[in-house]
Amino acid sequence: ELGDRYNEGIVLGNLAVLHSEQGRIAEALTHYEQALAIAREVGDRRNVGVVLGNLGDLHYATSDLGAAEQHLQQAIEIGDEVWPAAAGAFRGTLALILAENDALDDARALLERGDSQLRGVYALELAKLLCKRARVEQLAGDTGAASAALAEAESIAEDANAGPDSELGQELTKTRAALTD
Protein backbone atom coordinates (compact mmCIF):
# COMPACT_ATOMS: atom_id res chain seq x y z
CA GLU A 1 0.00 0.00 0.00
CA LEU A 2 2.85 2.39 0.74
CA GLY A 3 4.58 1.69 -2.54
CA ASP A 4 7.91 0.94 -0.84
CA ARG A 5 9.24 -1.47 -3.44
CA TYR A 6 12.71 -1.66 -1.87
CA ASN A 7 11.43 -3.02 1.44
CA GLU A 8 8.83 -5.16 -0.34
CA GLY A 9 11.72 -6.91 -2.10
CA ILE A 10 13.58 -7.42 1.18
CA VAL A 11 10.49 -8.86 2.87
CA LEU A 12 9.81 -11.20 -0.05
CA GLY A 13 13.41 -12.43 0.12
CA ASN A 14 13.08 -13.05 3.85
CA LEU A 15 9.79 -14.86 3.29
CA ALA A 16 11.54 -17.03 0.70
CA VAL A 17 14.23 -17.94 3.24
CA LEU A 18 11.51 -18.94 5.73
CA HIS A 19 9.69 -21.07 3.16
CA SER A 20 12.97 -22.70 2.14
CA GLU A 21 13.76 -23.60 5.76
CA GLN A 22 10.28 -25.07 6.11
CA GLY A 23 10.78 -27.20 3.00
CA ARG A 24 8.18 -25.24 1.03
CA ILE A 25 10.38 -25.12 -2.06
CA ALA A 26 7.83 -23.98 -4.65
CA GLU A 27 6.78 -21.05 -2.47
CA ALA A 28 10.41 -20.19 -1.74
CA LEU A 29 11.22 -20.14 -5.46
CA THR A 30 8.23 -17.93 -6.20
CA HIS A 31 9.17 -15.43 -3.51
CA TYR A 32 12.84 -15.41 -4.51
CA GLU A 33 11.88 -14.66 -8.11
CA GLN A 34 9.59 -11.84 -6.95
CA ALA A 35 12.30 -10.44 -4.68
CA LEU A 36 14.84 -10.63 -7.50
CA ALA A 37 12.56 -8.79 -9.92
CA ILE A 38 11.95 -6.01 -7.39
CA ALA A 39 15.64 -5.70 -6.47
CA ARG A 40 16.49 -5.32 -10.15
CA GLU A 41 13.62 -2.84 -10.65
CA VAL A 42 14.82 -0.57 -7.82
CA GLY A 43 18.51 -0.98 -8.67
CA ASP A 44 19.48 -2.73 -5.43
CA ARG A 45 22.58 -4.64 -6.59
CA ARG A 46 23.37 -5.85 -3.09
CA ASN A 47 20.01 -7.55 -2.73
CA VAL A 48 20.16 -8.86 -6.32
CA GLY A 49 23.39 -10.63 -5.34
CA VAL A 50 21.97 -12.02 -2.11
CA VAL A 51 18.80 -13.31 -3.75
CA LEU A 52 20.78 -14.90 -6.58
CA GLY A 53 23.05 -16.60 -4.04
CA ASN A 54 20.12 -17.81 -1.98
CA LEU A 55 18.50 -19.14 -5.15
CA GLY A 56 21.76 -20.92 -5.93
CA ASP A 57 21.84 -22.50 -2.48
CA LEU A 58 18.21 -23.60 -2.84
CA HIS A 59 18.84 -25.11 -6.27
CA TYR A 60 21.88 -26.93 -4.86
CA ALA A 61 19.76 -28.32 -2.02
CA THR A 62 17.22 -29.60 -4.56
CA SER A 63 19.97 -31.08 -6.79
CA ASP A 64 19.40 -28.66 -9.68
CA LEU A 65 23.14 -28.15 -10.07
CA GLY A 66 23.04 -26.30 -13.38
CA ALA A 67 20.73 -23.61 -12.04
CA ALA A 68 22.66 -23.54 -8.76
CA GLU A 69 25.98 -22.95 -10.49
CA GLN A 70 24.56 -20.22 -12.72
CA HIS A 71 22.95 -18.31 -9.84
CA LEU A 72 25.98 -18.69 -7.57
CA GLN A 73 28.39 -17.41 -10.22
CA GLN A 74 26.22 -14.33 -10.75
CA ALA A 75 25.90 -13.78 -6.99
CA ILE A 76 29.65 -13.99 -6.50
CA GLU A 77 30.34 -11.56 -9.34
CA ILE A 78 27.95 -9.01 -7.86
CA GLY A 79 29.03 -9.71 -4.28
CA ASP A 80 32.69 -9.13 -5.12
CA GLU A 81 31.66 -5.61 -6.20
CA VAL A 82 29.17 -4.65 -3.51
CA TRP A 83 29.37 -7.09 -0.57
CA PRO A 84 32.47 -9.30 -0.44
CA ALA A 85 31.34 -11.24 2.65
CA ALA A 86 28.24 -12.45 0.80
CA ALA A 87 30.41 -13.47 -2.15
CA GLY A 88 32.65 -15.36 0.26
CA ALA A 89 29.71 -17.26 1.71
CA PHE A 90 28.32 -18.23 -1.70
CA ARG A 91 31.74 -19.45 -2.84
CA GLY A 92 31.36 -22.43 -0.49
CA THR A 93 28.36 -23.92 -2.26
CA LEU A 94 29.89 -23.32 -5.68
CA ALA A 95 33.05 -25.05 -4.45
CA LEU A 96 30.98 -28.11 -3.51
CA ILE A 97 29.48 -28.23 -6.99
CA LEU A 98 32.91 -28.02 -8.59
CA ALA A 99 34.37 -30.64 -6.25
CA GLU A 100 31.50 -33.02 -7.00
CA ASN A 101 32.47 -32.62 -10.67
CA ASP A 102 36.15 -33.36 -9.90
CA ALA A 103 37.30 -29.73 -10.36
CA LEU A 104 39.12 -29.87 -7.03
CA ASP A 105 41.73 -27.18 -7.72
CA ASP A 106 39.03 -24.71 -8.74
CA ALA A 107 36.96 -25.65 -5.68
CA ARG A 108 39.91 -25.08 -3.37
CA ALA A 109 40.66 -21.72 -5.00
CA LEU A 110 37.06 -20.62 -4.38
CA LEU A 111 37.31 -21.71 -0.75
CA GLU A 112 40.58 -19.80 -0.25
CA ARG A 113 39.06 -16.62 -1.64
CA GLY A 114 35.89 -17.11 0.40
CA ASP A 115 37.95 -17.67 3.55
CA SER A 116 39.79 -14.38 3.00
CA GLN A 117 36.49 -12.56 2.46
CA LEU A 118 34.92 -13.94 5.64
CA ARG A 119 37.74 -14.36 8.17
CA GLY A 120 37.58 -11.61 10.77
CA VAL A 121 34.34 -10.31 9.28
CA TYR A 122 31.60 -12.92 9.72
CA ALA A 123 32.45 -15.87 11.97
CA LEU A 124 29.26 -17.90 11.47
CA GLU A 125 29.49 -17.75 7.68
CA LEU A 126 33.19 -18.61 7.94
CA ALA A 127 32.28 -21.69 9.96
CA LYS A 128 29.74 -22.77 7.33
CA LEU A 129 32.40 -22.24 4.65
CA LEU A 130 34.80 -24.39 6.69
CA CYS A 131 32.18 -27.15 6.75
CA LYS A 132 32.03 -27.01 2.98
CA ARG A 133 35.83 -27.02 2.86
CA ALA A 134 35.79 -30.19 4.96
CA ARG A 135 33.42 -31.83 2.48
CA VAL A 136 35.55 -30.73 -0.49
CA GLU A 137 38.69 -32.09 1.18
CA GLN A 138 36.89 -35.35 1.91
CA LEU A 139 35.97 -35.62 -1.77
CA ALA A 140 39.64 -34.93 -2.59
CA GLY A 141 40.72 -37.73 -0.26
CA ASP A 142 42.53 -35.45 2.22
CA THR A 143 40.96 -36.63 5.49
CA GLY A 144 43.46 -34.63 7.57
CA ALA A 145 42.49 -31.34 5.94
CA ALA A 146 38.81 -32.32 6.18
CA SER A 147 39.12 -33.01 9.91
CA ALA A 148 41.03 -29.77 10.52
CA ALA A 149 38.39 -27.68 8.73
CA LEU A 150 35.59 -29.40 10.64
CA ALA A 151 37.40 -28.89 13.96
CA GLU A 152 37.78 -25.16 13.27
CA ALA A 153 34.10 -24.88 12.32
CA GLU A 154 33.12 -26.71 15.52
CA SER A 155 35.28 -24.33 17.57
CA ILE A 156 33.58 -21.30 16.02
CA ALA A 157 30.16 -22.87 16.66
CA GLU A 158 31.06 -23.47 20.29
CA ASP A 159 32.30 -19.90 20.75
CA ALA A 160 29.09 -18.58 19.17
CA ASN A 161 26.83 -20.95 21.14
CA ALA A 162 25.37 -22.15 17.83
CA GLY A 163 22.98 -24.95 18.71
CA PRO A 164 22.21 -28.01 16.60
CA ASP A 165 19.06 -26.39 15.16
CA SER A 166 20.89 -23.28 13.94
CA GLU A 167 22.01 -22.97 10.32
CA LEU A 168 25.57 -23.66 11.43
CA GLY A 169 24.47 -26.59 13.58
CA GLN A 170 22.67 -28.12 10.61
CA GLU A 171 25.73 -27.57 8.38
CA LEU A 172 27.93 -29.26 11.00
CA THR A 173 25.57 -32.24 11.10
CA LYS A 174 25.69 -32.62 7.29
CA THR A 175 29.46 -32.32 7.34
CA ARG A 176 29.95 -34.90 10.10
CA ALA A 177 27.74 -37.30 8.17
CA ALA A 178 29.68 -36.70 4.95
CA LEU A 179 32.98 -37.35 6.70
CA THR A 180 31.79 -40.65 8.18
CA ASP A 181 30.31 -42.03 4.92
C-alpha positions in Angstrom: 0.0 0.0 0.0 2.8 2.4 0.7 4.6 1.7 -2.5 7.9 0.9 -0.8 9.2 -1.5 -3.4 12.7 -1.7 -1.9 11.4 -3.0 1.4 8.8 -5.2 -0.3 11.7 -6.9 -2.1 13.6 -7.4 1.2 10.5 -8.9 2.9 9.8 -11.2 0.0 13.4 -12.4 0.1 13.1 -13.1 3.9 9.8 -14.9 3.3 11.5 -17.0 0.7 14.2 -17.9 3.2 11.5 -18.9 5.7 9.7 -21.1 3.2 13.0 -22.7 2.1 13.8 -23.6 5.8 10.3 -25.1 6.1 10.8 -27.2 3.0 8.2 -25.2 1.0 10.4 -25.1 -2.1 7.8 -24.0 -4.6 6.8 -21.0 -2.5 10.4 -20.2 -1.7 11.2 -20.1 -5.5 8.2 -17.9 -6.2 9.2 -15.4 -3.5 12.8 -15.4 -4.5 11.9 -14.7 -8.1 9.6 -11.8 -7.0 12.3 -10.4 -4.7 14.8 -10.6 -7.5 12.6 -8.8 -9.9 12.0 -6.0 -7.4 15.6 -5.7 -6.5 16.5 -5.3 -10.1 13.6 -2.8 -10.6 14.8 -0.6 -7.8 18.5 -1.0 -8.7 19.5 -2.7 -5.4 22.6 -4.6 -6.6 23.4 -5.8 -3.1 20.0 -7.6 -2.7 20.2 -8.9 -6.3 23.4 -10.6 -5.3 22.0 -12.0 -2.1 18.8 -13.3 -3.7 20.8 -14.9 -6.6 23.0 -16.6 -4.0 20.1 -17.8 -2.0 18.5 -19.1 -5.1 21.8 -20.9 -5.9 21.8 -22.5 -2.5 18.2 -23.6 -2.8 18.8 -25.1 -6.3 21.9 -26.9 -4.9 19.8 -28.3 -2.0 17.2 -29.6 -4.6 20.0 -31.1 -6.8 19.4 -28.7 -9.7 23.1 -28.2 -10.1 23.0 -26.3 -13.4 20.7 -23.6 -12.0 22.7 -23.5 -8.8 26.0 -23.0 -10.5 24.6 -20.2 -12.7 22.9 -18.3 -9.8 26.0 -18.7 -7.6 28.4 -17.4 -10.2 26.2 -14.3 -10.8 25.9 -13.8 -7.0 29.7 -14.0 -6.5 30.3 -11.6 -9.3 27.9 -9.0 -7.9 29.0 -9.7 -4.3 32.7 -9.1 -5.1 31.7 -5.6 -6.2 29.2 -4.7 -3.5 29.4 -7.1 -0.6 32.5 -9.3 -0.4 31.3 -11.2 2.6 28.2 -12.4 0.8 30.4 -13.5 -2.1 32.7 -15.4 0.3 29.7 -17.3 1.7 28.3 -18.2 -1.7 31.7 -19.5 -2.8 31.4 -22.4 -0.5 28.4 -23.9 -2.3 29.9 -23.3 -5.7 33.1 -25.1 -4.4 31.0 -28.1 -3.5 29.5 -28.2 -7.0 32.9 -28.0 -8.6 34.4 -30.6 -6.3 31.5 -33.0 -7.0 32.5 -32.6 -10.7 36.2 -33.4 -9.9 37.3 -29.7 -10.4 39.1 -29.9 -7.0 41.7 -27.2 -7.7 39.0 -24.7 -8.7 37.0 -25.6 -5.7 39.9 -25.1 -3.4 40.7 -21.7 -5.0 37.1 -20.6 -4.4 37.3 -21.7 -0.8 40.6 -19.8 -0.2 39.1 -16.6 -1.6 35.9 -17.1 0.4 37.9 -17.7 3.5 39.8 -14.4 3.0 36.5 -12.6 2.5 34.9 -13.9 5.6 37.7 -14.4 8.2 37.6 -11.6 10.8 34.3 -10.3 9.3 31.6 -12.9 9.7 32.5 -15.9 12.0 29.3 -17.9 11.5 29.5 -17.7 7.7 33.2 -18.6 7.9 32.3 -21.7 10.0 29.7 -22.8 7.3 32.4 -22.2 4.6 34.8 -24.4 6.7 32.2 -27.1 6.8 32.0 -27.0 3.0 35.8 -27.0 2.9 35.8 -30.2 5.0 33.4 -31.8 2.5 35.5 -30.7 -0.5 38.7 -32.1 1.2 36.9 -35.3 1.9 36.0 -35.6 -1.8 39.6 -34.9 -2.6 40.7 -37.7 -0.3 42.5 -35.5 2.2 41.0 -36.6 5.5 43.5 -34.6 7.6 42.5 -31.3 5.9 38.8 -32.3 6.2 39.1 -33.0 9.9 41.0 -29.8 10.5 38.4 -27.7 8.7 35.6 -29.4 10.6 37.4 -28.9 14.0 37.8 -25.2 13.3 34.1 -24.9 12.3 33.1 -26.7 15.5 35.3 -24.3 17.6 33.6 -21.3 16.0 30.2 -22.9 16.7 31.1 -23.5 20.3 32.3 -19.9 20.7 29.1 -18.6 19.2 26.8 -21.0 21.1 25.4 -22.1 17.8 23.0 -24.9 18.7 22.2 -28.0 16.6 19.1 -26.4 15.2 20.9 -23.3 13.9 22.0 -23.0 10.3 25.6 -23.7 11.4 24.5 -26.6 13.6 22.7 -28.1 10.6 25.7 -27.6 8.4 27.9 -29.3 11.0 25.6 -32.2 11.1 25.7 -32.6 7.3 29.5 -32.3 7.3 30.0 -34.9 10.1 27.7 -37.3 8.2 29.7 -36.7 5.0 33.0 -37.3 6.7 31.8 -40.6 8.2 30.3 -42.0 4.9 
